[in-house]
C-alpha cells in the first residue's frame, strides 16, 4: 500500500529563524539525507520502500512529504518519523531540530463519508473518472439548490440549508450531507482550520490590504491580533474562506502528486495522457504537449512551497508565473470544497475572490488561456508589461531578486528559449 507521510520539523526553542540562504542549505541537507535512504526496516524485518521525498523549508523549520510503500498506515508513520529523526541527528547542523509530527494526512470528512458508505449503494466509485463525475454532479446540484432559494443563509451566515432550517441534503440522493447536524460539523471543521492561514489577516478577505502591508503596520509591528472586521462582512464567511484554503491545500497537493504519478506511469505528457488527471489538464491547454513528468514535479514542488508560505507566516508576494497558476487552482479547489459541503454562498465566494485579488498583482497570466493569442510567442505585438514571449519561457523564473521560488523548481537560466521544449531540471516549464 502506498502512503504519503507528512513530517513536520522545527528549529529548536530559542533558535534564530532561517534566512533565505540558510533555507536553501537546509533543503539540500534534508534532500541528501533522504536520498541515501532506499528502504526502512520495520517491525519483524518488514521492508518499507521509500519512493520519493519532497522538502519545503520555511523560516521556522521544514515540511517533508515522504512517499512510501508499507503494509499499514501505522507502520508507515512510525518508520518515516524514525528515519526523519535519524537524518536530522546525522546532520551536524540539524542535530538539534525537533520532529513535531509524522502522519498520513487524512481528509477527515471524506474519510468518514467513505466509511459510512462502505459496501453500500453510496460507496464512492473506485474509478477516478467516475469519482470526478460524481463530484461535478454534486456541485451542479448545489448550484441549482442555491438558485431556487433553498440554500438561503442561516443564522451563522454560511449556507446552512433551507429556509425552514432543514439541511439542503435531506433527501441525500446525491450523497451530499445528511441534514443540519452534518453541515454544522463541516462548518465547524473548516472554520477551525482558518487560524493556520497565518500569513493573512481577516482584512485580506475584504480587499483592503496591499500585498506588502498584509501583516504589518507602517512601523513593522505585527497587526494580526488587532484586526477588526470590516463593516458588512461576516466573520464566519471570512473564517470559512480561510479554512477552505487550508483544507484545499492538502487536497491540491495530494491530487497533484497523483497527476505526477499518472504521467510517470504512462511516460507521457498531459496532451497524450490516456488517464484522467486531477489538475494538470486545467493548465493552459496550448502547452499540454510539454507538461511532462519533470514539469509536473516542479509544479508540485511549487504548490508545496507556496502553500507552506501561506501557513507559516512568511508569505509576501507570489514568486513566479507558476505560483500564479497554483493560486488559481487553489482558489478553485477552495470553492469546490465549500460547495461540496453546502457552505458556498455569496459571502464566502466573494471572500475568496477578494483574497485572490489581493494576492495577485495582476491577472496577466489569464492571457495564457486565450486561444486567440496562440501565436503570441513569436509575435512582438504582444510584448508589454507582464505579457511577453519571455514570460512563456520561464514559468519558474522569479519575478525579481526579492521573490522566492523553490530551488528544485527554479529556472537555472532566466533567458530560456520560449519556443523550446522543457528538457532537464532547469528548463523552462512554460516555454513549453
C-alpha positions as CSV (number, residue, x, y, z in Angstrom):
1,X,0.0,0.0,0.0
2,X,1.3,3.5,-0.9
3,X,1.2,6.3,1.7
4,X,2.2,9.9,1.7
5,X,3.6,10.7,5.2
6,X,3.8,14.4,6.2
7,X,6.7,15.1,8.5
8,X,6.8,18.5,10.3
9,X,10.1,19.6,11.8
10,X,11.0,22.8,13.5
11,X,14.0,24.7,14.8
12,X,14.9,24.1,18.5
13,X,13.5,26.6,21.0
14,X,15.3,29.9,21.0
15,X,16.9,29.4,17.6
16,X,17.1,32.3,15.1
17,X,14.8,31.8,12.1
18,X,16.4,30.8,8.8
19,X,17.3,33.4,6.2
20,X,16.8,32.5,2.5
21,X,20.3,31.2,2.0
22,X,20.1,29.0,5.1
23,X,16.7,27.7,3.9
24,X,18.4,26.6,0.6
25,X,21.2,24.9,2.5
26,X,18.8,23.1,4.9
27,X,16.7,21.9,1.9
28,X,19.9,20.4,0.4
29,X,20.9,18.7,3.6
30,X,17.4,17.1,4.1
31,X,17.2,16.0,0.5
32,X,20.6,14.4,0.5
33,X,19.8,12.7,3.8
34,X,16.6,11.1,2.5
35,X,18.2,10.3,-0.9
36,X,20.6,8.0,1.0
37,X,17.6,6.0,2.3
38,X,16.2,3.5,-0.2
39,X,14.3,1.4,2.3
40,X,13.4,1.3,6.0
41,X,13.4,-1.8,8.2
42,X,10.1,-2.0,10.1
43,X,8.9,-4.4,12.8
44,X,9.7,-8.1,12.3
45,X,12.1,-7.3,9.5
46,X,9.4,-5.8,7.2
47,X,10.9,-3.6,4.5
48,X,9.3,-0.2,3.8
49,X,10.3,1.2,0.4
50,X,10.9,5.0,0.2
51,X,9.7,6.1,-3.2
52,X,10.3,9.8,-3.1
53,X,10.8,12.8,-0.7
54,X,9.8,16.4,-1.3
55,X,11.2,19.0,1.0
56,X,9.8,22.5,1.7
57,X,11.8,24.6,4.1
58,X,10.4,27.7,5.7
59,X,12.0,30.2,8.3
60,X,10.9,28.1,11.3
61,X,11.5,24.6,10.1
62,X,10.6,22.2,7.2
63,X,7.7,20.1,5.9
64,X,8.5,16.9,4.2
65,X,6.2,14.7,2.0
66,X,7.6,11.2,2.1
67,X,6.1,8.7,-0.3
68,X,6.5,5.1,0.9
69,X,5.1,1.6,0.3
70,X,4.3,-0.1,3.6
71,X,1.9,-2.8,4.9
72,X,-0.1,-0.4,7.1
73,X,-0.6,3.3,7.8
74,X,0.8,3.0,11.4
75,X,4.0,1.3,10.2
76,X,4.5,3.9,7.5
77,X,4.1,6.8,10.0
78,X,6.4,5.3,12.6
79,X,9.1,4.3,10.1
80,X,9.2,7.6,8.4
81,X,9.2,9.5,11.7
82,X,12.2,7.4,12.9
83,X,14.1,8.0,9.7
84,X,13.4,11.7,9.8
85,X,14.8,11.9,13.4
86,X,17.8,9.9,12.3
87,X,18.5,12.1,9.2
88,X,18.4,15.2,11.5
89,X,20.7,13.6,14.1
90,X,23.3,12.5,11.5
91,X,23.4,16.1,10.1
92,X,25.6,18.2,12.5
93,X,23.8,21.4,11.5
94,X,20.3,20.0,12.1
95,X,21.0,17.7,15.0
96,X,19.0,19.9,17.5
97,X,15.9,20.1,15.2
98,X,12.7,18.7,16.5
99,X,10.3,16.3,14.7
100,X,6.9,17.5,15.7
101,X,4.8,15.0,13.8
102,X,4.9,12.2,11.3
103,X,1.5,11.3,10.0
104,X,-0.6,10.4,7.0
105,X,-2.9,13.4,6.5
106,X,-6.4,12.0,6.1
107,X,-9.3,14.3,4.9
108,X,-11.5,13.6,7.9
109,X,-14.9,14.3,6.4
110,X,-14.2,12.5,3.2
111,X,-12.9,9.5,5.1
112,X,-16.0,9.5,7.3
113,X,-18.2,9.6,4.2
114,X,-16.3,6.7,2.6
115,X,-16.6,4.6,5.8
116,X,-20.3,5.3,6.2
117,X,-20.9,4.4,2.6
118,X,-18.6,1.3,2.5
119,X,-20.2,-1.7,0.8
120,X,-23.4,0.3,0.4
121,X,-25.2,2.0,-2.5
122,X,-23.4,5.3,-1.8
123,X,-19.9,3.8,-1.8
124,X,-17.6,6.1,-3.8
125,X,-16.6,4.7,-7.2
126,X,-13.1,3.2,-7.4
127,X,-12.7,4.7,-10.9
128,X,-11.1,8.2,-10.8
129,X,-13.2,9.5,-13.7
130,X,-16.4,8.3,-12.1
131,X,-15.5,10.0,-8.9
132,X,-14.9,13.3,-10.7
133,X,-18.2,12.9,-12.5
134,X,-20.0,12.3,-9.2
135,X,-18.3,15.4,-7.7
136,X,-19.3,17.5,-10.6
137,X,-22.9,16.3,-10.3
138,X,-23.0,17.2,-6.7
139,X,-21.6,20.7,-7.4
140,X,-24.3,21.2,-10.1
141,X,-27.0,20.2,-7.5
142,X,-25.6,22.7,-5.1
143,X,-25.8,25.5,-7.7
144,X,-29.4,24.6,-8.5
145,X,-30.3,24.5,-4.8
146,X,-28.8,27.9,-4.3
147,X,-30.6,29.2,-7.3
148,X,-34.1,28.2,-6.1
149,X,-33.6,29.8,-2.7
150,X,-33.4,26.5,-0.7
151,X,-29.8,27.3,0.1
152,X,-30.6,30.6,1.9
153,X,-28.3,31.8,4.6
154,X,-28.9,30.6,8.1
155,X,-28.1,32.3,11.3
156,X,-24.4,31.6,11.0
157,X,-24.0,33.4,7.7
158,X,-22.8,30.5,5.6
159,X,-25.1,28.2,3.6
160,X,-27.0,26.3,6.2
161,X,-29.8,24.6,4.2
162,X,-33.3,25.6,3.5
163,X,-35.2,28.5,4.9
164,X,-37.1,26.2,7.3
165,X,-33.9,25.1,9.0
166,X,-33.8,21.7,7.2
167,X,-30.5,20.7,5.6
168,X,-30.1,21.0,1.9
169,X,-29.1,17.4,1.8
170,X,-32.2,16.0,3.5
171,X,-33.1,13.7,0.6
172,X,-29.3,12.8,0.4
173,X,-29.9,11.4,-3.1
174,X,-26.6,12.9,-4.3
175,X,-24.7,11.8,-1.3
176,X,-24.2,15.4,-0.1
177,X,-24.7,15.8,3.6
178,X,-27.5,14.4,5.8
179,X,-29.1,17.4,7.4
180,X,-28.1,20.4,9.6
181,X,-26.0,18.4,12.0
182,X,-23.6,17.2,9.4
183,X,-23.4,20.6,7.7
184,X,-22.7,22.1,11.1
185,X,-19.8,19.6,11.5
186,X,-18.3,20.5,8.2
187,X,-18.7,24.2,9.0
188,X,-17.0,23.9,12.4
189,X,-14.2,21.8,11.0
190,X,-13.4,24.2,8.1
191,X,-13.7,27.3,10.3
192,X,-11.3,25.6,12.8
193,X,-8.6,25.5,10.1
194,X,-8.7,29.2,9.5
195,X,-6.0,30.3,12.0
196,X,-3.5,28.1,10.1
197,X,-3.5,30.6,7.3
198,X,-1.2,32.7,9.3
199,X,0.3,34.9,6.6
200,X,-3.1,36.7,6.2
201,X,-5.5,38.7,8.3
202,X,-9.3,38.9,8.0
203,X,-8.8,42.2,6.1
204,X,-7.1,40.0,3.4
205,X,-10.6,38.8,2.5
206,X,-12.0,42.3,2.4
207,X,-9.7,43.6,-0.4
208,X,-8.3,46.3,1.9
209,X,-4.6,45.3,2.2
210,X,-1.7,45.9,-0.2
211,X,0.5,42.8,-0.6
212,X,3.4,44.2,1.4
213,X,1.2,45.6,4.1
214,X,-0.6,42.3,4.7
215,X,0.6,41.6,8.2
216,X,2.4,44.7,9.4
217,X,1.7,48.4,10.0
218,X,3.9,51.3,8.8
219,X,6.3,50.7,11.7
220,X,6.7,47.0,11.1
221,X,4.6,45.9,14.1
222,X,2.5,42.7,13.7
223,X,-1.2,43.5,13.4
224,X,-2.6,40.0,13.0
225,X,-4.0,40.1,16.5
226,X,-5.6,43.5,16.2
227,X,-7.6,43.4,13.0
228,X,-11.2,44.3,13.2
229,X,-13.9,43.1,10.8
230,X,-14.8,45.5,8.0
231,X,-18.4,46.7,8.2
232,X,-20.9,44.5,6.5
233,X,-18.5,41.5,6.3
234,X,-19.4,38.4,8.4
235,X,-16.6,36.9,10.4
236,X,-17.9,33.4,9.6
237,X,-17.7,33.9,5.9
238,X,-14.0,35.0,6.3
239,X,-13.2,32.0,8.5
240,X,-14.9,29.6,6.1
241,X,-12.9,31.1,3.2
242,X,-9.6,30.9,5.1
243,X,-10.3,27.4,6.4
244,X,-11.3,26.2,2.9
245,X,-7.9,27.4,1.5
246,X,-6.1,25.4,4.2
247,X,-8.2,22.4,3.5
248,X,-7.8,22.8,-0.2
249,X,-4.0,23.0,0.1
250,X,-3.8,19.4,1.3
251,X,-6.3,18.2,-1.4
252,X,-4.5,20.0,-4.1
253,X,-1.0,18.7,-3.2
254,X,-2.2,15.1,-2.9
255,X,-4.0,15.3,-6.2
256,X,-1.1,16.9,-8.0
257,X,1.0,14.1,-6.7
258,X,-1.5,11.6,-8.3
259,X,-1.1,13.6,-11.5
260,X,2.7,13.3,-11.3
261,X,2.4,9.5,-10.8
262,X,0.0,9.1,-13.7
263,X,2.3,10.9,-16.1
264,X,5.3,8.9,-14.8
265,X,3.4,5.6,-15.1
266,X,2.4,6.3,-18.7
267,X,5.7,8.1,-19.6
268,X,3.7,10.7,-21.5
269,X,2.5,14.4,-21.4
270,X,-0.8,15.8,-20.4
271,X,-1.8,16.1,-24.1
272,X,-1.3,12.4,-24.8
273,X,-2.3,11.0,-21.4
274,X,-4.9,8.3,-21.6
275,X,-5.9,8.5,-17.9
276,X,-7.9,11.1,-16.1
277,X,-6.0,13.8,-14.3
278,X,-7.0,16.0,-11.4
279,X,-5.4,19.4,-12.1
280,X,-2.7,19.4,-14.7
281,X,-5.2,19.3,-17.6
282,X,-6.6,22.6,-16.2
283,X,-3.4,24.5,-17.0
284,X,-3.2,26.5,-20.3
285,X,-4.1,23.8,-22.9
286,X,-1.9,25.1,-25.7
287,X,1.2,23.9,-23.8
288,X,-0.3,20.5,-22.8
289,X,2.1,18.7,-25.1
290,X,5.1,19.7,-22.9
291,X,3.6,19.2,-19.5
292,X,5.6,16.0,-18.8
293,X,6.6,14.3,-15.6
294,X,9.5,16.7,-14.9
295,X,7.2,19.8,-15.4
296,X,4.6,18.1,-13.1
297,X,7.2,17.5,-10.4
298,X,8.4,21.2,-10.5
299,X,4.8,22.4,-10.4
300,X,4.0,20.1,-7.4
301,X,7.0,21.4,-5.5
302,X,5.9,25.0,-6.4
303,X,2.5,24.3,-4.9
304,X,4.0,22.9,-1.7
305,X,6.3,25.9,-1.3
306,X,3.5,28.4,-1.9
307,X,1.0,26.8,0.5
308,X,3.8,26.4,3.1
309,X,4.5,30.1,3.0
310,X,0.7,30.8,3.3
311,X,0.6,28.8,6.5
312,X,4.0,29.6,8.2
313,X,3.6,33.4,8.2
314,X,6.4,34.1,5.7
315,X,4.4,34.9,2.5
316,X,5.0,38.3,1.0
317,X,4.3,38.1,-2.8
318,X,3.9,35.5,-5.5
319,X,7.3,34.4,-6.7
320,X,6.7,33.4,-10.4
321,X,4.1,32.7,-13.0
322,X,3.8,29.1,-11.9
323,X,2.8,30.3,-8.4
324,X,0.1,32.4,-10.1
325,X,-1.3,29.3,-11.7
326,X,-1.0,27.3,-8.5
327,X,-3.1,30.0,-6.7
328,X,-5.7,29.8,-9.4
329,X,-6.1,26.0,-8.8
330,X,-6.0,26.5,-5.1
331,X,-8.9,29.0,-5.1
332,X,-10.9,26.8,-7.4
333,X,-10.3,23.9,-5.1
334,X,-11.4,26.0,-2.1
335,X,-14.6,26.9,-3.9
336,X,-15.2,23.3,-4.7
337,X,-14.7,22.3,-1.1
338,X,-17.2,24.8,0.3
339,X,-19.6,23.8,-2.5
340,X,-19.3,20.1,-1.8
341,X,-20.2,20.7,1.9
342,X,-23.1,23.1,1.3
343,X,-21.1,26.1,2.6
344,X,-20.6,28.1,-0.5
345,X,-22.8,31.2,-0.7
346,X,-22.4,34.8,-1.9
347,X,-20.4,35.9,1.1
348,X,-17.9,33.0,1.1
349,X,-17.4,33.2,-2.7
350,X,-16.8,36.9,-2.5
351,X,-14.3,36.5,0.4
352,X,-12.3,34.0,-1.7
353,X,-12.4,36.3,-4.8
354,X,-11.2,39.3,-2.7
355,X,-8.5,37.2,-1.2
356,X,-7.3,36.2,-4.7
357,X,-7.5,39.8,-5.9
358,X,-5.3,40.9,-3.1
359,X,-2.6,38.2,-3.6
360,X,-2.4,38.7,-7.4
361,X,-0.5,41.8,-8.5
362,X,-2.2,41.4,-11.9
363,X,-4.1,38.9,-14.0
364,X,-1.8,38.8,-17.0
365,X,-1.4,35.1,-16.7
366,X,-5.0,34.7,-17.9
367,X,-3.7,35.6,-21.3
368,X,-2.2,32.1,-21.5
369,X,-5.7,30.7,-21.6
370,X,-6.7,32.9,-24.6
371,X,-6.6,30.8,-27.8
372,X,-6.7,33.9,-29.9
373,X,-3.1,34.7,-28.8
374,X,-1.8,31.2,-29.7
375,X,0.9,32.6,-31.9
376,X,2.0,35.3,-29.5
377,X,5.2,33.5,-28.6
378,X,6.7,34.8,-31.9
379,X,4.6,38.0,-32.2
380,X,6.4,41.1,-30.9
381,X,3.0,42.9,-31.0
382,X,2.1,41.1,-27.7
383,X,5.2,42.4,-25.9
384,X,4.2,44.5,-22.9
385,X,4.3,44.6,-19.1
386,X,3.7,41.1,-17.7
387,X,2.7,39.7,-21.1
388,X,5.8,38.9,-23.2
389,X,7.1,36.0,-25.1
390,X,9.9,35.7,-22.5
391,X,7.2,35.1,-19.8
392,X,6.3,31.9,-21.6
393,X,9.9,30.8,-21.5
394,X,10.2,31.0,-17.7
395,X,7.2,30.0,-15.6
396,X,9.5,29.1,-12.8
397,X,11.8,32.2,-13.1
398,X,11.5,34.6,-10.1
399,X,9.7,37.9,-10.9
400,X,12.6,39.7,-9.1
401,X,15.6,39.2,-6.9
402,X,13.3,39.6,-3.8
403,X,10.9,36.8,-4.9
404,X,11.2,33.2,-3.7
405,X,10.9,30.2,-5.9
406,X,11.8,26.7,-4.5
407,X,15.3,25.7,-5.5
408,X,14.1,22.4,-7.1
409,X,11.7,24.3,-9.4
410,X,13.5,27.5,-10.2
411,X,14.8,28.0,-13.7
412,X,18.6,27.8,-13.9
413,X,18.6,30.4,-16.6
414,X,16.2,33.3,-16.8
415,X,16.8,33.7,-20.5
416,X,15.5,30.5,-21.9
417,X,14.2,29.9,-25.4
418,X,10.4,30.5,-25.3
419,X,9.8,28.1,-28.1
420,X,11.8,25.2,-26.7
421,X,10.5,22.1,-25.1
422,X,11.4,21.6,-21.4
423,X,14.3,19.2,-21.0
424,X,16.3,18.8,-17.9
425,X,15.8,20.2,-14.5
426,X,16.4,23.8,-15.3
427,X,14.4,24.0,-18.5
428,X,11.5,26.5,-18.6
429,X,8.2,24.8,-17.9
430,X,6.2,27.5,-19.7
431,X,8.3,27.7,-22.8
432,X,6.5,24.6,-23.4
